[in-house]
Amino acid sequence: MHVPGTRGAPVSYGNAYVTQYELCAVAVLSWKMATADTAAPSAGRWTLHGTAALVTGGTRGIGRAVVEELAALGAAVHTCSRREEELHERLKEWEAKGFRVTCSVCDVSVGEQRERLLRDVAGRFGGKLNILVNNVGTNFTKPTTEYSADEYSFIMATNLESSYHLCQLAHPLLKASGSGSIVLISSVSGVVGVSSGSIYAMTKGVRNQLAKNLACEWAKDNIRTNSVAPWYIKTSLVEKDLAKQEFLDNLMRRTPMRRVGEQCHHLWRFSACAARPTSPGRRSPLTVE
C-alpha cells in the first residue's frame, strides 16, 4: 500500500506488533479513503453502514478477524469456506453478536464455484459490492525440488487464480457501488526470501503486482486496490511450523519485536495509511513485520 512520500517504494513497519484484527483496518481504510465525504464517525469510529463486503475464507485466522471487524463497523458481510460445519459454527457466533453476516460453501480453487459465489453475492447485495477482500490462501512448505505437479497446481489455483478471477467477477459489482475497494492479502514472503516455500512466495509476489496493475487500470471506475503483506501471524496455516523450536528461533532472529502476531482487537496500527491519496496511482505492498 502506498503511503504519501514513499514514491511507490514498499513500506516496512519493522517495529509493528501486527495482529489479525489489525489487517482488516486496511480494508476499512481503503474504503474510507475512497468515500471520505460520506462515511461519518460513530462513537469515535468510522461507520460502514450501508456498505457490502465479500471476504473469502472468513471462518478462521485473518479472514475471520476481517469479517468481524467489518461487521462490527456496520457492513453487511458475506464470507465463504470449504468447510460447511465450520461456517455454521461461525454464523451462530456472529448472529449472537448481532452481526449482519451471510455465508456460503465455496472452494475458491474451483472456477465454477467462484462464479456461483459471485452470483450469490450479486443477488444478496442488489448487484453492488463495496469491499472485496481476497484472503484465502494455502501452502505446503517443502524444498522446491520436492513439490509435485498437483501441489503446484493446487497452491496456484487457491492463492493466485482465485484472486485474479474473483477480481474479474467482482469488477461490475464494485464499479456499480460507486466506491469500490479491493484488498489482496499477500505476505512478506512475496517481497523478500522467506522459508515458506517457493510456490507460496511466488503467488504472494504476484498478488502484490496484481494490486499495482488493478489500481491503475480500474482507478477510472473508482475502484481502489491495495495489497497488505503481513509477517507471521498465529493461524492454523502456520501453527505446525511455529511449534518447531528451531523454526521459531530462526523466525525471531528476523523479527524486530521478537514475537509473532496474535489475534486481538488492538486496531489502527495502519493509521499512517489513513491519509486520503491525492491521486489513485499505483499501489505498492504494505509490508508489515
N, C-alpha and C positions, 0 to 999 in steps of 0.2 A: 504494500500500500504506500503510495507516495505521500510524503509529508512536505508541505511548502518549505523550500530552502534546501532540499536534498538533491535537486536536479536529477531526479529519476534513479538515484542510487538506492540499493536496498538499505533499509533502516534496521539497525540492530539495537534492541534494548537489552544489553548484556546483563544488567543487574535486576531485571524484572522478575518477580515471582509470579509466574503465569499459572492461572487456574483454568479449568474447563469453562467456568462461567464467564471468565474474562473474554474468552474468544468470541462469545456471542455479541459482545459490545461492538465488534467490527460490523456485523450485520446491521445493528441498530444505528451506529454512527454513519454507515454508508447510506442508509435510508434517510437519516436525519439531515445529512448534508445536501441531499437531493431535494428535500422538502422543508427547508429551514423556515419558510414563511408560514407553513401550515401546521407543523407539529408543535403543540403547546405543552409546556411543562405541567406536570400533575404531581402535586405534593413533592416538589423538588426533583422530579424525574420527568423524562420525556414520556409522551404517550404515543402508542401505536394503535389506538382505537381507530377502527375504520380501515385498517390495512390487512392484507392477507399474505401469508408466508408459507413456503414449502421448504421443509428441512428433511433431507434424506438421512436415513439411519438415525432416527431420533430416540431410540429406546435406551441407549446406553452411552457412556462416555461424553465426548464433546457434543455430539448431536443432541443428547438428552438435555445437556446444560443450555444449549441454544434454544431448544423448544420451550423450556420452562421460563427462560428469561423473556423471550419474545411474547409468550402468552401472558406473563406477569405484567408486561407493559401494555397489554390490551389487544394484541394482534390475534386474529384468527389464524391458527396454525394447522397445517396438515403435515403429517410425517409418515414414514414408511419403514418397514423392516421385513426381512425374510422370515422372521420368527413370529408366527401368529399369536402364540401363547404369551410371549413377552409383550407384544403390542397390547393385548387385552389387560395385562397387569398394569402397564404404564397408564393406559387410558383410565382405569379405575382411580389411580392416584391423582391424575390430572383433573378428573371430574370432581373429586373430593376437594381440590384446591380452587375450584371454580374456573379453571382454565378452559378456554374455547379451543380444544384440540380434537382433530379427527385423524383417523389412521386408516391405512390400507396395507395389505400384504403385497410386497413387491421385492423381487430380486433385481436390482438395478443393473446387474451384469447381462440381463436378457433384454434385447431391444423391444420385443413385443410387450413386455411388462412395463417398460419405461413409457411406451406410448399409451398404455392403459392408465398408468398413473397420472399422466398429464391430462387425459380426457376426464378423469375423475376430478382432478383439481379444477379444471376449467368449469365443470358443472357445479361444483360446490361454491366457487367464488365468482360466479357470474362472468366468466371469461376474462377475469383480470387477476393479476398477481403482482404484489409489490416487492417481495423479497424471495429470492431463491438461494438457498444455502446448500451447495454441493459438498456434503460432509462425508458420505460413505467412502470407506477405504478398507483395504485388506492387505495382508502381507505374509510371506513366508521368508524368514531370514536364513539365507544359505549363501555359500560361496557361488559366484557367478557360474562356474563350470558345472555345478550340480543341479541347476534348475532344469526341469523338464519342459517340453513344449506346452503341455497342458497347464502347468503352473504359470508359465509366462502369459499364456492367453487369458487365464482367469484373472490374474492381477491387472493386466492391461484393460480387460473389459470392465472390471469393477471400479478401478481407480480413474481411468482416463476416458475410455469410450463412453462410459455412463455420463460423466461430467459434460463432455462435448455434446452428446446427443440431447441431454436434458436442457442444456442452454439453448440449443436449436428449437426444441419443442416448446420451451417456456417463452421464447422471444416474443411471439404475438401477444401473450398474456401480460408480460412485463411492459411492453410498449403500450398496450391498451390502458394500463393503470395510470400512465402519465408520469410516473416517478418510480421506475424500476431499479432494483439493486441486486446484483449477483455477488455472492461471496463464495470463493473456492477455498476450501480448507486444504492447505498444502502442508509442507513440513520443511524444517531446516535441512533435512536430507536432500531436498530439491535445490539447495543453494550451495552447500558445502559437502564434502565427503564425510559420510557417517556410516557406521557399520550396521545399516538397516537393510541391506540388500540392494543390489544394483537395479533391479526391476522397479521396486518401490520408489527408489530415489528418482529414477527416470520419469515415472508417472507424475511425481510431485513437481519436478522441474518443468515438465510440460504444462502443468496446471498454472504455474507462475507465468509462463509465456502466453498461455491462452488468455489469462486475465488482461495482459497488456494489449493483445490484439483486439479483444472484445471491447475494452474500454475505449479504444479509438474508433472502431467500426460502428459501435452501437451508441456512441455519445449523442448522435443526431436524433436518436429515438428516446433520449432522456433516460437511458439505462446506464447506470454506473457499475463498474466491475472491479473487484479487488480480490487479491489472494492474501491469506494470512498463513504464515509458516511457523507453527509452534515448535518448540523443543519438546523433550519427552514429557508427556502428561500421563498420569496413572490411569490407564484404561485397560480393558480386557485384552486389547490388541498387543500390549507390551508387558503385561503383568508377569509372564513367564521369564522374559528377559530381565526384568527388574529384580526378580527373585534370585538371580545368579550374582553372587558377590563380586566376582571378577568383572562382570559386565557393569555392575553398578559402580564399582571403583573407577573404572575407565570413564564412565559417563560423568562422574562427579569431577574428574580432573578437567573436563571440558565445559563444566557448568559454573559460571562465576558465583552464583548463590549457593552452590553445593547442595542443591535439592531439586527434585522434580516437581512438576505442577500437581497440585491437589485439587479435588473437587470441593469448591466452597463458593460463597456468594460475595466475595470481595471484588467488586467490579471497577471498571473505568481506569484500568492501568493504561488504556489506549487513549486517554483524554488528549494526548498530544496530537492525535489524528483528527480531532473534532473540528478543526478549522475548516470552514467551507471553502473548497477549491475555487479559484477564480476561473478555471477552465477545466473541461473534462478531459485532460490529457492522459497520457499513458500511465499505467499503474505498475509499480514495482512491488515485489512481495514485501510484506511486513514480516520480517524475521524476528522472532521473539525467543530469546534464550531464558 
